[in-house]
Amino acid sequence: MSVPCNIAEGCARSTDADFARFLDIAIGSASEVEAQLLLARDLEYLKKTESDELLEQVMRVKRMLSKFIATLRKKTVKSL
């Protein structure tokens, strides 16, 4: 829940730099999800195949967020 909430909050900010900061926070939240999935797998609440699929999805989200942040930061630098 934290990842999309941080994205939404950042989207409402007035500058790309602020938005990028909230996307950074969203990546941190995604990392928390990653840690929780690893713990769930280690405690055998999830099968390895299930956790692997979910972990791959989390990694995809983190990569997308990173690329979006890089785009926003390039845009900010060009406007200076």
Secondary structure as UniProt FT lines:
FT   HELIX           2..11
FT   HELIX           16..42
FT   TURN            43..44
FT   HELIX           48..79
//
